[in-house]
Amino acid sequence: MPIVRSLVRYAFLSAVLLIAACASAGERAGPTPLDLPGFCVLGPRVAGGGQPPVEVLETLSEASYGLVINLRRPTEPLAAEEGDLVRAAGVAYAAMPLGGDDLTADHARRLTALLEAHPDGHVLLHCASGNRVGALWGLLVGLRDGLDVAGTLEVARASGMRSPTLAKCVRLAVGGAAGGR
């Protein structure tokens, strides 16, 4: 009987491992880590951070990125040329200029629309340092998930926001969208 019991355990364990392997094979891996300031995985297919160096921009397609969203204003360094570099690498590009004091719920809605319009591949959301990325991502998650101001700020800070001015914008946007929730 001990041999039969061992065989049954072995068969059961093998079946469990096979099911787990098949299930994980169908899952898409998260965003590939990139060498840029403040790199952070924000969601299952979205990464964020600061300004990527030109060498990183040129290899985004190889890292399975399908879209770059640049939050930098055109007057900031490299912002004006970046679209050409990214598109030349075979990656879609969107500029969504955002300052350090003008974040609104409309920005979160625009980001949601961009993500929905590009459902394939990983997405890189960046600014100069990752600060605006964190604020915008926190606001998107907060509005999408119905978080209160404190919860939204927690997500924003965990995603890279450090600026008190951007925190104020997040508070105002969440309060305005939720009637002061």
N, CA and C atoms as a LAMMPS dump frame, in Angstrom:
ITEM: TIMESTEP
0
ITEM: NUMBER OF ATOMS
543
ITEM: BOX BOUNDS ff ff ff
-5.0000000000000000e+02 5.0000000000000000e+02
-5.0000000000000000e+02 5.0000000000000000e+02
-5.0000000000000000e+02 5.0000000000000000e+02
ITEM: ATOMS id mol type element x y z
1 1 1 N 0.79 -1.21 0
2 1 2 C 0 0 0
3 1 3 C 0.836 1.281 0
4 2 1 N 1.997 1.317 0.696
5 2 2 C 2.789 2.544 0.68
6 2 3 C 3.23 2.926 -0.73
7 3 1 N 3.482 1.951 -1.595
8 3 2 C 3.89 2.259 -2.967
9 3 3 C 2.734 2.89 -3.728
10 4 1 N 1.535 2.368 -3.568
11 4 2 C 0.354 2.916 -4.24
12 4 3 C 0.109 4.342 -3.765
13 5 1 N 0.215 4.553 -2.464
14 5 2 C 0.009 5.886 -1.89
15 5 3 C 1.059 6.859 -2.447
16 6 1 N 2.292 6.431 -2.561
17 6 2 C 3.357 7.277 -3.12
18 6 3 C 3.097 7.597 -4.586
19 7 1 N 2.633 6.612 -5.349
20 7 2 C 2.318 6.84 -6.756
21 7 3 C 1.166 7.817 -6.916
22 8 1 N 0.155 7.691 -6.069
23 8 2 C -0.989 8.605 -6.125
24 8 3 C -0.533 10.022 -5.805
25 9 1 N 0.292 10.192 -4.765
26 9 2 C 0.824 11.524 -4.422
27 9 3 C 1.647 12.085 -5.577
28 10 1 N 2.502 11.245 -6.162
29 10 2 C 3.331 11.675 -7.276
30 10 3 C 2.464 12.128 -8.457
31 11 1 N 1.444 11.345 -8.782
32 11 2 C 0.547 11.685 -9.891
33 11 3 C -0.196 12.985 -9.599
34 12 1 N -0.661 13.155 -8.37
35 12 2 C -1.379 14.371 -7.984
36 12 3 C -0.463 15.587 -8.086
37 13 1 N 0.745 15.476 -7.529
38 13 2 C 1.688 16.586 -7.559
39 13 3 C 2.073 16.921 -9.002
40 14 1 N 2.285 15.921 -9.82
41 14 2 C 2.613 16.143 -11.236
42 14 3 C 1.486 16.874 -11.946
43 15 1 N 0.252 16.491 -11.676
44 15 2 C -0.9 17.138 -12.305
45 15 3 C -0.992 18.606 -11.885
46 16 1 N -0.786 18.87 -10.599
47 16 2 C -0.839 20.246 -10.098
48 16 3 C 0.248 21.091 -10.765
49 17 1 N 1.456 20.568 -10.847
50 17 2 C 2.551 21.315 -11.472
51 17 3 C 2.302 21.549 -12.96
52 18 1 N 1.747 20.572 -13.632
53 18 2 C 1.436 20.717 -15.057
54 18 3 C 0.378 21.798 -15.274
55 19 1 N -0.654 21.792 -14.447
56 19 2 C -1.701 22.812 -14.556
57 19 3 C -1.12 24.201 -14.298
58 20 1 N -0.28 24.312 -13.277
59 20 2 C 0.336 25.607 -12.957
60 20 3 C 1.223 26.083 -14.101
61 21 1 N 1.993 25.169 -14.687
62 21 2 C 2.877 25.549 -15.798
63 21 3 C 2.07 26.011 -17.005
64 22 1 N 0.989 25.327 -17.305
65 22 2 C 0.153 25.716 -18.443
66 22 3 C -0.508 27.068 -18.197
67 23 1 N -0.959 27.292 -16.978
68 23 2 C -1.614 28.561 -16.652
69 23 3 C -0.633 29.715 -16.773
70 24 1 N 0.586 29.542 -16.259
71 24 2 C 1.534 30.648 -16.307
72 24 3 C 2.081 30.868 -17.708
73 25 1 N 2.07 29.853 -18.558
74 25 2 C 2.565 30.025 -19.925
75 25 3 C 1.702 30.991 -20.709
76 26 1 N 0.424 31.086 -20.365
77 26 2 C -0.479 31.98 -21.08
78 26 3 C -0.439 33.405 -20.576
79 27 1 N 0.213 33.642 -19.44
80 27 2 C 0.269 34.979 -18.881
81 27 3 C 1.342 35.803 -19.59
82 28 1 N 1.058 37.071 -19.793
83 28 2 C 2.016 37.98 -20.407
84 28 3 C 2.952 38.487 -19.313
85 29 1 N 4.231 38.475 -19.592
86 29 2 C 5.197 38.986 -18.63
87 29 3 C 5.014 40.496 -18.499
88 30 1 N 5.351 41.013 -17.332
89 30 2 C 5.235 42.446 -17.103
90 30 3 C 6.267 43.226 -17.905
91 31 1 N 6.214 44.55 -17.809
92 31 2 C 7.144 45.393 -18.563
93 31 3 C 8.599 45.056 -18.257
94 32 1 N 9.41 45.068 -19.291
95 32 2 C 10.838 44.829 -19.157
96 32 3 C 11.477 45.998 -18.419
97 33 1 N 12.284 45.736 -17.399
98 33 2 C 12.971 46.842 -16.711
99 33 3 C 13.867 47.614 -17.678
100 34 1 N 13.884 48.916 -17.513
101 34 2 C 14.677 49.796 -18.371
102 34 3 C 15.636 50.61 -17.522
103 35 1 N 16.752 50.99 -18.116
104 35 2 C 17.764 51.788 -17.428
105 35 3 C 17.409 53.27 -17.574
106 36 1 N 16.524 53.718 -16.675
107 36 2 C 16.148 55.126 -16.652
108 36 3 C 15.861 55.528 -15.215
109 37 1 N 15.978 56.812 -14.919
110 37 2 C 15.793 57.267 -13.536
111 37 3 C 14.395 56.932 -13.016
112 38 1 N 14.326 56.41 -11.82
113 38 2 C 13.04 56.162 -11.167
114 38 3 C 12.18 55.117 -11.835
115 39 1 N 12.779 54.169 -12.574
116 39 2 C 11.97 53.155 -13.244
117 39 3 C 11.062 52.449 -12.236
118 40 1 N 9.801 52.257 -12.628
119 40 2 C 8.808 51.654 -11.748
120 40 3 C 7.767 50.932 -12.604
121 41 1 N 7.433 49.71 -12.229
122 41 2 C 6.328 49.023 -12.897
123 41 3 C 5.045 49.536 -12.252
124 42 1 N 4.195 50.144 -13.058
125 42 2 C 2.967 50.763 -12.551
126 42 3 C 1.775 49.818 -12.629
127 43 1 N 1.754 48.974 -13.637
128 43 2 C 0.641 48.051 -13.832
129 43 3 C 1.11 46.868 -14.657
130 44 1 N 0.207 45.961 -14.973
131 44 2 C 0.587 44.741 -15.686
132 44 3 C 1.332 44.968 -16.997
133 45 1 N 1.068 46.093 -17.662
134 45 2 C 1.782 46.357 -18.914
135 45 3 C 2.309 47.78 -19.002
136 46 1 N 2.259 48.506 -17.895
137 46 2 C 2.678 49.91 -17.895
138 46 3 C 3.842 50.111 -16.928
139 47 1 N 4.882 50.776 -17.445
140 47 2 C 6.034 51.156 -16.628
141 47 3 C 6.171 52.666 -16.689
142 48 1 N 6.824 53.214 -15.692
143 48 2 C 7.014 54.653 -15.669
144 48 3 C 8.386 55.012 -15.15
145 49 1 N 8.703 56.292 -15.263
146 49 2 C 9.974 56.775 -14.745
147 49 3 C 10.36 58.09 -15.37
148 50 1 N 11.648 58.392 -15.224
149 50 2 C 12.194 59.628 -15.759
150 50 3 C 12.614 59.493 -17.209
151 51 1 N 13.3 60.51 -17.691
152 51 2 C 13.697 60.582 -19.096
153 51 3 C 14.608 59.416 -19.483
154 52 1 N 14.175 58.62 -20.469
155 52 2 C 15.046 57.549 -20.948
156 52 3 C 16.198 58.115 -21.784
157 53 1 N 17.391 57.566 -21.614
158 53 2 C 18.488 57.972 -22.498
159 53 3 C 18.193 57.557 -23.942
160 54 1 N 18.837 58.2 -24.885
161 54 2 C 18.631 57.909 -26.306
162 54 3 C 18.846 56.42 -26.573
163 55 1 N 19.866 55.809 -25.953
164 55 2 C 20.155 54.386 -26.183
165 55 3 C 18.965 53.511 -25.788
166 56 1 N 18.262 53.883 -24.747
167 56 2 C 17.087 53.118 -24.311
168 56 3 C 15.942 53.326 -25.296
169 57 1 N 15.735 54.553 -25.729
170 57 2 C 14.669 54.843 -26.69
171 57 3 C 14.842 54.028 -27.968
172 58 1 N 16.074 53.842 -28.379
173 58 2 C 16.349 53.122 -29.622
174 58 3 C 16.125 51.619 -29.521
175 59 1 N 15.994 51.093 -28.303
176 59 2 C 15.841 49.641 -28.128
177 59 3 C 14.506 49.249 -27.508
178 60 1 N 13.57 50.153 -27.435
179 60 2 C 12.288 49.866 -26.782
180 60 3 C 11.506 48.751 -27.469
181 61 1 N 11.551 48.705 -28.779
182 61 2 C 10.831 47.664 -29.507
183 61 3 C 11.364 46.282 -29.137
184 62 1 N 12.671 46.161 -29.025
185 62 2 C 13.291 44.889 -28.647
186 62 3 C 12.869 44.456 -27.242
187 63 1 N 12.505 45.415 -26.404
188 63 2 C 12.071 45.127 -25.034
189 63 3 C 10.548 44.977 -24.948
190 64 1 N 9.886 44.834 -26.092
191 64 2 C 8.43 44.612 -26.186
192 64 3 C 7.583 45.817 -25.798
193 65 1 N 8.137 47.011 -25.906
194 65 2 C 7.335 48.212 -25.673
195 65 3 C 6.67 48.598 -26.985
196 66 1 N 5.378 48.918 -26.912
197 66 2 C 4.633 49.281 -28.101
198 66 3 C 4.213 50.736 -28.127
199 67 1 N 4.371 51.428 -26.989
200 67 2 C 3.944 52.826 -26.899
201 67 3 C 4.774 53.552 -25.858
202 68 1 N 5.177 54.767 -26.206
203 68 2 C 5.82 55.687 -25.266
204 68 3 C 4.909 56.891 -25.129
205 69 1 N 4.615 57.264 -23.884
206 69 2 C 3.835 58.476 -23.611
207 69 3 C 4.755 59.421 -22.856
208 70 1 N 5.031 60.549 -23.472
209 70 2 C 5.953 61.542 -22.926
210 70 3 C 5.154 62.67 -22.289
211 71 1 N 5.356 62.888 -20.998
212 71 2 C 4.654 63.951 -20.278
213 71 3 C 5.438 65.261 -20.263
214 72 1 N 6.618 65.275 -20.854
215 72 2 C 7.447 66.471 -20.828
216 72 3 C 6.912 67.523 -21.805
217 73 1 N 7.106 68.767 -21.429
218 73 2 C 6.719 69.871 -22.305
219 73 3 C 7.725 70 -23.448
220 74 1 N 7.29 70.511 -24.592
221 74 2 C 8.2 70.626 -25.749
222 74 3 C 9.441 71.462 -25.471
223 75 1 N 9.39 72.346 -24.495
224 75 2 C 10.539 73.205 -24.183
225 75 3 C 11.589 72.496 -23.323
226 76 1 N 11.276 71.301 -22.82
227 76 2 C 12.251 70.571 -22.007
228 76 3 C 13.239 69.838 -22.913
229 77 1 N 14.461 69.585 -22.433
230 77 2 C 15.477 68.917 -23.253
231 77 3 C 15.003 67.576 -23.811
232 78 1 N 15.302 67.324 -25.069
233 78 2 C 15.023 66.105 -25.82
234 78 3 C 13.541 65.89 -26.134
235 79 1 N 12.654 66.617 -25.495
236 79 2 C 11.218 66.385 -25.68
237 79 3 C 10.798 66.537 -27.141
238 80 1 N 11.308 67.539 -27.827
239 80 2 C 10.888 67.791 -29.207
240 80 3 C 11.378 66.708 -30.176
241 81 1 N 12.566 66.155 -29.939
242 81 2 C 13.141 65.157 -30.839
243 81 3 C 12.716 63.733 -30.511
244 82 1 N 12.189 63.53 -29.332
245 82 2 C 11.944 62.175 -28.861
246 82 3 C 10.977 61.389 -29.743
247 83 1 N 9.929 62.022 -30.212
248 83 2 C 8.941 61.327 -31.039
249 83 3 C 9.574 60.68 -32.259
250 84 1 N 10.468 61.407 -32.925
251 84 2 C 11.139 60.862 -34.109
252 84 3 C 12.014 59.665 -33.751
253 85 1 N 12.73 59.759 -32.632
254 85 2 C 13.596 58.653 -32.199
255 85 3 C 12.779 57.395 -31.89
256 86 1 N 11.674 57.577 -31.188
257 86 2 C 10.838 56.442 -30.788
258 86 3 C 10.177 55.799 -32.004
259 87 1 N 9.608 56.619 -32.865
260 87 2 C 8.957 56.079 -34.069
261 87 3 C 9.97 55.369 -34.976
262 88 1 N 11.19 55.897 -35.067
263 88 2 C 12.234 55.253 -35.871
264 88 3 C 12.58 53.874 -35.313
265 89 1 N 12.364 53.681 -34.016
266 89 2 C 12.62 52.381 -33.379
267 89 3 C 11.43 51.439 -33.528
268 90 1 N 10.363 51.9 -34.204
269 90 2 C 9.201 51.047 -34.431
270 90 3 C 8.194 51.023 -33.3
271 91 1 N 8.186 52.063 -32.493
272 91 2 C 7.29 52.146 -31.338
273 91 3 C 6.372 53.357 -31.511
274 92 1 N 5.106 53.196 -31.17
275 92 2 C 4.157 54.315 -31.228
276 92 3 C 4.531 55.356 -30.171
277 93 1 N 4.175 56.598 -30.448
278 93 2 C 4.583 57.698 -29.574
279 93 3 C 3.422 58.663 -29.382
280 94 1 N 3.254 59.12 -28.148
281 94 2 C 2.251 60.144 -27.854
282 94 3 C 2.853 61.162 -26.893
283 95 1 N 2.665 62.416 -27.21
284 95 2 C 3.088 63.496 -26.319
285 95 3 C 1.855 63.987 -25.575
286 96 1 N 1.966 64.053 -24.267
287 96 2 C 0.882 64.552 -23.434
288 96 3 C 1.502 65.511 -22.42
289 97 1 N 1.899 66.711 -22.884
290 97 2 C 2.625 67.643 -22.019
291 97 3 C 1.872 67.952 -20.726
292 98 1 N 2.62 67.88 -19.642
293 98 2 C 2.053 68.104 -18.311
294 98 3 C 3.087 68.858 -17.497
295 99 1 N 2.677 69.97 -16.921
296 99 2 C 3.587 70.726 -16.067
297 99 3 C 3.545 70.203 -14.648
298 100 1 N 4.213 70.89 -13.789
299 100 2 C 4.248 70.474 -12.39
300 100 3 C 3.123 71.041 -11.558
301 101 1 N 2.223 71.806 -12.209
302 101 2 C 1.165 72.448 -11.426
303 101 3 C -0.177 72.49 -12.143
304 102 1 N -0.335 71.703 -13.212
305 102 2 C -1.578 71.794 -13.976
306 102 3 C -2.276 70.45 -14.176
307 103 1 N -1.981 69.467 -13.357
308 103 2 C -2.598 68.147 -13.465
309 103 3 C -4.081 68.21 -13.091
310 104 1 N -4.929 67.636 -13.954
311 104 2 C -6.374 67.595 -13.698
312 104 3 C -6.899 66.188 -13.995
313 105 1 N -8.142 65.952 -13.652
314 105 2 C -8.782 64.671 -13.954
315 105 3 C -8.826 64.428 -15.461
316 106 1 N -8.852 65.493 -16.256
317 106 2 C -8.849 65.329 -17.703
318 106 3 C -7.583 64.629 -18.179
319 107 1 N -6.451 64.885 -17.557
320 107 2 C -5.21 64.197 -17.914
321 107 3 C -5.343 62.691 -17.686
322 108 1 N -5.958 62.315 -16.576
323 108 2 C -6.156 60.883 -16.289
324 108 3 C -7.075 60.247 -17.329
325 109 1 N -8.103 60.961 -17.737
326 109 2 C -9.004 60.436 -18.78
327 109 3 C -8.271 60.293 -20.117
328 110 1 N -7.424 61.265 -20.444
329 110 2 C -6.648 61.18 -21.682
330 110 3 C -5.661 60.017 -21.646
331 111 1 N -5.035 59.788 -20.494
332 111 2 C -4.119 58.655 -20.369
333 111 3 C -4.882 57.343 -20.519
334 112 1 N -6.034 57.246 -19.905
335 112 2 C -6.86 56.038 -20.038
336 112 3 C -7.192 55.783 -21.502
337 113 1 N -7.567 56.818 -22.221
338 113 2 C -7.904 56.669 -23.642
339 113 3 C -6.691 56.209 -24.456
340 114 1 N -5.515 56.753 -24.165
341 114 2 C -4.305 56.323 -24.874
342 114 3 C -4.001 54.849 -24.607
343 115 1 N -4.127 54.431 -23.363
344 115 2 C -3.86 53.03 -23.018
345 115 3 C -4.855 52.103 -23.708
346 116 1 N -6.101 52.517 -23.763
347 116 2 C -7.123 51.692 -24.431
348 116 3 C -6.919 51.652 -25.941
349 117 1 N -6.405 52.723 -26.515
350 117 2 C -6.178 52.777 -27.963
351 117 3 C -4.958 51.965 -28.398
352 118 1 N -4.11 51.606 -27.454
353 118 2 C -2.893 50.82 -27.739
354 118 3 C -2.869 49.605 -26.816
355 119 1 N -3.695 48.609 -27.107
356 119 2 C -3.821 47.467 -26.192
357 119 3 C -2.673 46.456 -26.257
358 120 1 N -1.795 46.569 -27.25
359 120 2 C -0.732 45.585 -27.411
360 120 3 C 0.622 46.132 -26.979
361 121 1 N 1.421 45.299 -26.382
362 121 2 C 2.769 45.682 -25.981
363 121 3 C 2.778 46.455 -24.685
364 122 1 N 3.981 46.635 -24.178
365 122 2 C 4.146 47.385 -22.941
366 122 3 C 4.112 48.878 -23.251
367 123 1 N 3.843 49.654 -22.223
368 123 2 C 3.752 51.107 -22.364
369 123 3 C 4.744 51.742 -21.416
370 124 1 N 5.498 52.709 -21.908
371 124 2 C 6.387 53.498 -21.066
372 124 3 C 5.802 54.893 -20.934
373 125 1 N 5.5 55.274 -19.714
374 125 2 C 4.991 56.603 -19.37
375 125 3 C 6.142 57.316 -18.673
376 126 1 N 6.578 58.464 -19.203
377 126 2 C 7.727 59.119 -18.57
378 126 3 C 7.611 60.63 -18.59
379 127 1 N 8.373 61.234 -17.681
380 127 2 C 8.574 62.677 -17.642
381 127 3 C 10.082 62.88 -17.462
382 128 1 N 10.508 63.891 -16.754
383 128 2 C 11.946 64.094 -16.56
384 128 3 C 12.491 63.206 -15.447
385 129 1 N 11.727 63.085 -14.347
386 129 2 C 12.232 62.375 -13.167
387 129 3 C 11.338 61.233 -12.686
388 130 1 N 10.103 61.184 -13.138
389 130 2 C 9.126 60.212 -12.649
390 130 3 C 8.109 60.837 -11.711
391 131 1 N 8.311 62.086 -11.333
392 131 2 C 7.424 62.793 -10.413
393 131 3 C 6.024 62.991 -11.018
394 132 1 N 5.962 63.54 -12.217
395 132 2 C 4.668 63.748 -12.887
396 132 3 C 4.011 62.415 -13.232
397 133 1 N 4.842 61.421 -13.585
398 133 2 C 4.318 60.077 -13.867
399 133 3 C 3.569 59.549 -12.643
400 134 1 N 4.2 59.643 -11.48
401 134 2 C 3.579 59.143 -10.253
402 134 3 C 2.269 59.846 -9.949
403 135 1 N 2.252 61.166 -10.11
404 135 2 C 1.037 61.927 -9.836
405 135 3 C -0.087 61.524 -10.792
406 136 1 N 0.234 61.441 -12.077
407 136 2 C -0.784 61.095 -13.068
408 136 3 C -1.259 59.658 -12.89
409 137 1 N -0.342 58.727 -12.664
410 137 2 C -0.751 57.329 -12.49
411 137 3 C -1.604 57.18 -11.226
412 138 1 N -1.197 57.833 -10.159
413 138 2 C -1.987 57.785 -8.924
414 138 3 C -3.389 58.332 -9.139
415 139 1 N -3.498 59.428 -9.875
416 139 2 C -4.798 60.02 -10.162
417 139 3 C -5.64 59.085 -11.025
418 140 1 N -5.038 58.486 -12.05
419 140 2 C -5.772 57.543 -12.896
420 140 3 C -6.323 56.385 -12.05
421 141 1 N -5.466 55.787 -11.232
422 141 2 C -5.896 54.653 -10.397
423 141 3 C -6.948 55.097 -9.389
424 142 1 N -6.73 56.246 -8.779
425 142 2 C -7.683 56.743 -7.792
426 142 3 C -9.067 56.975 -8.373
427 143 1 N -9.122 57.601 -9.532
428 143 2 C -10.416 57.86 -10.175
429 143 3 C -11.041 56.566 -10.693
430 144 1 N -10.232 55.723 -11.3
431 144 2 C -10.738 54.454 -11.845
432 144 3 C -11.283 53.545 -10.75
433 145 1 N -10.575 53.485 -9.618
434 145 2 C -10.934 52.554 -8.547
435 145 3 C -11.785 53.18 -7.45
436 146 1 N -12.139 54.454 -7.602
437 146 2 C -12.984 55.109 -6.62
438 146 3 C -12.308 55.336 -5.273
439 147 1 N -10.996 55.587 -5.281
440 147 2 C -10.271 55.815 -4.033
441 147 3 C -10.552 57.219 -3.498
442 148 1 N -10.423 57.361 -2.195
443 148 2 C -10.523 58.694 -1.612
444 148 3 C -9.198 59.424 -1.832
445 149 1 N -9.12 60.662 -1.359
446 149 2 C -7.929 61.474 -1.582
447 149 3 C -6.693 60.804 -0.988
448 150 1 N -6.791 60.308 0.246
449 150 2 C -5.635 59.686 0.903
450 150 3 C -5.157 58.456 0.135
451 151 1 N -6.071 57.637 -0.313
452 151 2 C -5.703 56.443 -1.075
453 151 3 C -5.066 56.787 -2.405
454 152 1 N -5.592 57.81 -3.056
455 152 2 C -5.044 58.249 -4.341
456 152 3 C -3.64 58.807 -4.155
457 153 1 N -3.44 59.593 -3.116
458 153 2 C -2.107 60.134 -2.842
459 153 3 C -1.119 59.021 -2.503
460 154 1 N -1.574 58.007 -1.825
461 154 2 C -0.704 56.87 -1.49
462 154 3 C -0.218 56.176 -2.769
463 155 1 N -1.14 55.943 -3.701
464 155 2 C -0.756 55.329 -4.981
465 155 3 C 0.201 56.253 -5.729
466 156 1 N -0.091 57.542 -5.759
467 156 2 C 0.758 58.496 -6.476
468 156 3 C 2.169 58.505 -5.902
469 157 1 N 2.285 58.522 -4.591
470 157 2 C 3.624 58.532 -3.967
471 157 3 C 4.364 57.227 -4.223
472 158 1 N 3.657 56.117 -4.157
473 158 2 C 4.28 54.817 -4.435
474 158 3 C 4.713 54.7 -5.897
475 159 1 N 4.127 55.511 -6.761
476 159 2 C 4.424 55.475 -8.198
477 159 3 C 5.451 56.523 -8.611
478 160 1 N 5.962 57.304 -7.652
479 160 2 C 7.037 58.245 -7.968
480 160 3 C 6.788 59.704 -7.688
481 161 1 N 5.57 60.09 -7.285
482 161 2 C 5.289 61.501 -7.016
483 161 3 C 5.972 61.938 -5.72
484 162 1 N 6.673 63.085 -5.785
485 162 2 C 7.322 63.65 -4.601
486 162 3 C 6.948 65.11 -4.371
487 163 1 N 6.392 65.747 -5.361
488 163 2 C 6.136 67.18 -5.323
489 163 3 C 4.888 67.532 -4.521
490 164 1 N 5.026 68.455 -3.548
491 164 2 C 3.854 68.935 -2.825
492 164 3 C 2.856 69.657 -3.753
493 165 1 N 3.369 70.322 -4.785
494 165 2 C 2.497 71.015 -5.73
495 165 3 C 1.651 70.013 -6.506
496 166 1 N 2.264 68.911 -6.967
497 166 2 C 1.496 67.881 -7.669
498 166 3 C 0.526 67.184 -6.721
499 167 1 N 0.932 67.012 -5.464
500 167 2 C 0.018 66.407 -4.479
501 167 3 C -1.225 67.278 -4.324
502 168 1 N -1.043 68.596 -4.338
503 168 2 C -2.177 69.513 -4.253
504 168 3 C -3.083 69.356 -5.475
505 169 1 N -2.482 69.223 -6.658
506 169 2 C -3.274 69.01 -7.886
507 169 3 C -4.076 67.707 -7.794
508 170 1 N -3.45 66.638 -7.278
509 170 2 C -4.138 65.361 -7.134
510 170 3 C -5.318 65.508 -6.174
511 171 1 N -5.093 66.188 -5.04
512 171 2 C -6.179 66.418 -4.068
513 171 3 C -7.348 67.146 -4.719
514 172 1 N -7.047 68.2 -5.441
515 172 2 C -8.096 68.997 -6.082
516 172 3 C -8.843 68.173 -7.144
517 173 1 N -8.095 67.392 -7.938
518 173 2 C -8.727 66.599 -8.985
519 173 3 C -9.627 65.527 -8.418
520 174 1 N -9.177 64.841 -7.379
521 174 2 C -10 63.797 -6.752
522 174 3 C -11.203 64.431 -6.055
523 175 1 N -10.966 65.519 -5.348
524 175 2 C -12.068 66.206 -4.672
525 175 3 C -13.105 66.729 -5.63
526 176 1 N -12.659 67.275 -6.761
527 176 2 C -13.587 67.779 -7.772
528 176 3 C -14.345 66.666 -8.474
529 177 1 N -13.668 65.551 -8.719
530 177 2 C -14.321 64.427 -9.427
531 177 3 C -15.305 63.694 -8.541
532 178 1 N -15.058 63.749 -7.232
533 178 2 C -15.909 62.972 -6.313
534 178 3 C -16.767 63.859 -5.416
535 179 1 N -16.812 65.138 -5.729
536 179 2 C -17.61 66.024 -4.896
537 179 3 C -17.034 66.155 -3.49
538 180 1 N -15.671 66.126 -3.408
539 180 2 C -15.023 66.323 -2.123
540 180 3 C -14.914 65.082 -1.282
541 181 1 N -15.031 63.928 -1.866
542 181 2 C -14.978 62.64 -1.165
543 181 3 C -13.92 62.575 -0.115
